Amino acid sequence: MEKLKLLLLAFCFGFSMNTWAQKTEVSGVVLDDKGVPLPAANVLEKGTTNTASTDFDGKFKISASNKNATLIFSFMGFDDQPVKLDGTKTTYSIRLQPTTTSLEQVVVVGYGKGSRKNLTTSVTSVKAEDLNRGAISDVGQLLQGKVSGLNISSSGDPTKTASVVLRGASTLNSSQGPFYVIDGIPGVDISVIAPDDIATIDVLKDAAATAIYGNRAANGVIMVTTKKGSKGRTQIAYNGYMGWEEVSNNLDMMNADQLRAFTTKNNLNFTPENDKGANTNWQKEILRPGRAASSSHNLSMSGGGDHGNYTASITSFNKEGVMQKSDFSRIIARLSVEQFAFDDKVKFGLNVTNSTTKYQNVPQRNTVLLQAASYLPISPVKNADGSYFENFVSTGYFNPVALIAHGTDETKTDNLVGNLTAEVKLPFGITYNLNLAHQRLTASHGEFYDSYYSQYNSANFYNNPDPPLTKTLVNFGVNGSALRNSYETRNNIIESFFTWDRTFGEHKIKAVAGYSWQENTLGDGFQATTTNFPVDNVGYNNLALSNYTSVNGYVVNFGDSKAYQKTRLIAYFARLNYNYKDKYLLQGSIRRDGGSMFGENNQWGYFPSVGGAWRLDKENFMKNQNFFSDLKLRGSWGVTGNSSGFNAYTAQFISGSLGTFYYNGQQIGAYGPNQAANPDLKWEKTATANIGLDFSILKGKVTGSVDVYDKKTTDMIFNYNVNPVLVPVGTIVANGGTMSNKGIEVSLSTTPVKTADFSWTTNLNLAHNKNEIVKLTSPFFVGGDSIRRVQPDGGGQTGSTLQIFKEGKPLGQFFTLKYAGKNADGVSQYYDKNGDLTTTPQIGVDYHYAGSAQPKLLLGWANNFQYKKFDLSIFFRGVFGNKIFNATRADLFRPSTAMTTNILVDAGNESPNDLNAYKYSDRFIEDGSYLRLDNMTLGYNFGKVGRYISSVRVYQTINNVFVITKYKGIDPEVEQGGTAPGVDSNNFYPKTRTYMFGLNVIF
């Protein structure tokens, strides 16, 4: 027994000694390819959950289970590096290599991924860390100035999304924005994505890159990839900020003293109803007291194991507008799970995102902005008894503060996106993918204008819509009016495709073939309006309290009769990539698309593309040079279509109400055709030819690309006037027009300085585009090759238009009177159509071409500095060569009406006797060029703090630091999207300057 005890004791001692001997303490440092320490790099013992992280100096320490273990070192943006311990060393210096150079990084393309070095198409990628920073919830603003050829204009209004136009407008229809694909789901509303959840954004520019999406890709495609969990590492992260905004600039209107001095000088008299001895700054009065606050909080958790990964996040975003009752809030919850099975040959994915948003809009916003500029400063906000001051004797004269106080305008949306994916690796290099997606957007909108608004009915209350819409009268019923609607949009998507990826010696082939099915149900809901409420505090929530039947002539508005629509899109697609020796690259794709919204004779279309590239750096004649490390010449051509902006009824015959007619002593309701059918209506098609050069020089210190393109849209759809004898309605939606865009884009990225303590990286992108309406006519079109349009309808400007659709001219061509100074009597004169002087020009007859709203050059310039634990980013953005029609200035340049409406300070030199001074003319067309210091961010990274926090970074950001411009309006960033770009028309929501403090923590 004693011997047995001794043997057991010896065994246990030996086992413990062996176990202790196997434990190996390993330490060292993790560096990047330049020798700079990498903080928060991950160290994982292979096959275990044993992990460690590097500190701010890149140093690590880990206790490995045995002296022959394998450690895996990883850091975002670098290749994972496995290191097998040799049993003798305990200190290691690990140098990680970047995952990619600019020409080698992986980019997301339609139905797959590809290496940038082997792309034959034009694609620009933006990583999360390079996106714009600030109080931003909109993907468009995140990309502003970051991608050459992407023209983005944003408003100060937090409830309005940015306008995005890629490589110039391709159509005369209202929808010109790109097509969004998020994590492989086509057509997703970008409001479901939180900026902090974005990993990369890939912008597909030319048709060879976008043709795989066929009829929805004419305006470009933006691929958004969200963050995924990392294998072997659990991470909890918090990103948040708080900030405030203030108005960066206002119109320079006269104050009460200046206006009194002007009217006295010119023998003008205020009416007693207006002159109450006040000195009111109306632009200030409509603003929120104090500063507008904004905040964002994003909490995420991610991780994974050998056979799956997950990520979950929740984001809360709040942004107050600088105007009263202007507010935006959003909560986004997201879950993404990937699970491998059957020896990792099958991968299942589940993604669910829900975005809940509330928009609180300024009631009658555009009218409020107009009135705030024109209302007399001698009038007070309120009377002595506390009631709002009003003067209903003056037509179209409304207290803007009262408009806000007595109205409510709110919209609430709930946006759910869910998709289930399956990827199966089959024999012979074949992979099968299935994507099932469901999107549901529920939007409810309510407006309420209390009994105070009933006073405006007799005062000619016009709305003030954005161009090109014209003003219409608004009636607010009796004793308050309300509008409420609720609509749901549902999209169901099935996409299934096979990928074949094989290598035969020096030949590589990758082929994709698939099927896409999508059914959309839009506008499933209702709307109702009513009036005559017993009290004012019910809002739009209880329409049943109203008694509209007692109001003579009131008609309930049940909304658009075309609101409910059901459309279906079906497509077959294929793509083939061929690679020989990594030197010669070819790509071809074809998509056959069908859409129910077009004519029954033309519901199917074909969208082909072809591209090729030559990697010159791989040729023998380049081997002995050290200047180029990468050099690739590429060319492509393709055709895409545009189904956006058209609905289920576009090609259909529709009858409806045509008003009333008098018959047999009474008014009878008329009913008849109000839209003509066009069974031959087909896709707009946009063909793009692109030649590009990608390069990397000086051992990768400078990388860049140059692209030249020619984009042409044919069979452009437009609502043409027709002979009523042929079509009783008088108009028909038909194909016929042609539009051209030609341009060049340049992108450069370089790191001029990089040392152990300091680095400077700078990125520059430039873009030039020339837009032209080549053809406007159609076999059905009556009336010539031009259409005058955009009618702001300011005081005394009835019938005056600002722009024209004209063959040979660009979209946004200004067409107006030509100012010729003043005559001997001090009256403004103009050139007539023959070039002679006149003081009585005829609208539409004596018009001249007067420049374009299209910019000649777009610029984005980012600079990033790193010094030890400090980082500084400075971003400039510029637009050059465009014109702006300052209709706001024209309407406030009326000295003859200074006793009834306010005027600009620099209108003080005008004579009230000059009744022509304010006429819309090229006098009010200004240079819209500007250079803006768009963003400055200074940060400090504390590195690892304690045992559980691997990184803490604090930062401060200022947006819209300053702008250099000659433009005399509030801000030169006037709307560049739509069909009436470059018009500043009395409804410019104030541009803001934002100050933010933020915190990033990684646990």
DAMO-V974871 format. One line per field, one symbol per residue. ss: DSSP state (2 for helix, 1 for strand, 0 for the rest). psi: psi as a letter, one per 30 degrees, with the letter a starting at -180 (. if undefined). burial: b if it has 24 or more other C-alpha atoms within 12 Angstrom, else e. Layout:
ss: ???
psi: ???
burial: ???
This chain:
ss: 0222222222222222222222011111111000001000011110000011100000111111000001111100010011110000001111100100000001111001111222000011111222000000002222000000011110000000001111000000000000111100110002220022211111110022222222220000111111000000001111111111111000001002222222222000000000000000022220100001111111111111100111111111111100100011111111111111100001111111111111111000222222222200000001000001000000000002222220111111111111111111112221111111111111111111102222222220010000000000100000001111111111111111111111110011111111111111111111111110000000000022200222000000000000001111111111111111000111111111111000000001111111111112220222000001111111111111110000000000011111111110011111111110000000011111111111111000011111111111111111111000000000111111111111111111111111000111111111111111111000000000011110000000000000111100100011111111110000011110000011000000000111110000111111111110011111111111001111222220002220000001222000000000000012221110011111111111111110001111111111111111100000000000000000110000000111111111110
psi: eeeeeeeeeeeeeeeeeeeeefkkkklakklafggkkjlglkkkkkglgjllllafggklkkjlflfglkkjkkkkflkkjkkkkgfekfkkjkjkkkellffflklklkhallkefgkgljkkkklefflkkaikfkeefefjffkkfjjkkllfjffkllkkkkhlkflflejgllkkjjhfjkgkkfffkkeffkelkkjjelffefffgcgggfglkjkkklkllkkgkkkkkkkllkllklkfllkilkaeeeeeeeeeeghkklkffejgglikjeeefflkkalklllkkkklklalafglllkklkkkkkjklfkkgjkkkkkkkkkkkkkllihgfkkkkkkkkkkkkkkjlkkheeeeeeefefkkffklellfgflkkljfekkgjkjeeeeeeglkjkkkkjjkkkkklkkkjllggkkkkkjkkkkjjkkkkkkkjafeffffeggijklilkkgllklkkkgakhkllkklkkkkkkkkkkklkkjjlkjcgkkkjkkkakkkkkkjlhjblkklllikflfgfagfiffflifffjkfkkkjgakfgeklklkkklklkkkkkkjggekkkkklkkjkkkfflkffhfklkjllkllljjffflefffglgekfkjkklklklklljfkfkafgeglkklakhbllkkhglkkkkkakgkkkifgklkkkjkkkkklkklklhhgfklalkkkljkkklhkkljkklkfeejfeflkjllelkkkkklkkkkkkliekjaffkljkkkkkkkkkjkkjekfllffkkgagljkljjfhlkggkfklelkjkkfllkgkkjaljkgakafggkkllkafgglkkgikkkfehllkhllfkkfkkkkjkkkkkjcgkkkkkkkklkkglkkjifeeefghiffgfffklllegffflkffjgfefkklffgklkgklkkjekkkklkjfbkjaefjfkkkllkkkkhelkjlfkfaekfilkfaaghlgjjighjkkklkkkkklkkkk.
burial: eeeeeeeeeeeeeeeeeeeeeeebbbbbbbbbeeebbbbbbbbbbbeebebbbbbbbbbbbbbbbbbebbbbbbbbbeebbebbbeeeebebbbbbbbeebbbbbbbbbbbbbbbbbbbbbbbbbbbbebbbbbbbbbbbbbbbbbbbbbbbbbbbbbbbbbbbbbbbbbbbbbbbbbbbbbbbbbbbbbbbbbbbbbbbbbbbbbbbbbbbbbbbbbbbbbbbbbbbbbbbbbbbbbbbbbbbbbbebbbbbbbbebbbebbeeeeeebeeebbeeebbbbbbbbbbeebbbbbbbbbbbbbbeebbbbbbbbbbbbbbbbbbbbbbbbbbbbbbbbbbeeeeeebbbbbbbbbbbbbbbbbbbbbbbbbbbbbbbbbbbeeeeeeebbbeebebbbbbbbbbbbbbbbbbbbbbbbbbbbbbbeeeeebbbbbbbbbbbbbbbbbbbbbbbbbbbeeebbbbbbbbeebeeebbbbbbbbbbbbbbbbbbbbbbbbbbbeeeeeebbbbbbbbbbbbbbbbbbbbbbbbbbeebebbbbbbeebbbeeeeeeeeeeeeeeebbbbbbbbbbbbbbbbbebbbbbbbbbbbbbbbbbbeeebbbbbbbbbbbbbbbeeeeeeeeeebbbbbbbbbbbbbbbbbbbbbbbbbeeeeeeeeeeeeeeeeeeeeebbbbbebbbbbbbbbbbbbbbbbbeebbbbbbbbbbbbbbbbbbbbbbbeeeeeebebbbbbbbbbbbbbbbbbbbbbeeeeeeebbbbbbbbbbbbbbbbbbbbebbeeebbbbbbbbbbbebeebbbbbbbeebbbbbbbbbbbbeeeeeebbbbbbeeeeebbebbbbebbbbbbbbbbbbbbbbbbbbbebbbbbbbbbbbbbbbbbbbbbbbbbbbbbbbbbbbbbbebbebbbebbbbbbbbbbbbbbbbbbbbbbbbbbbbbbbeeeebbbbbbbbbbbbbbbbbebbbbbbbbbbbbbbbbbbbbbbbbbbbbbbbbbbbbb
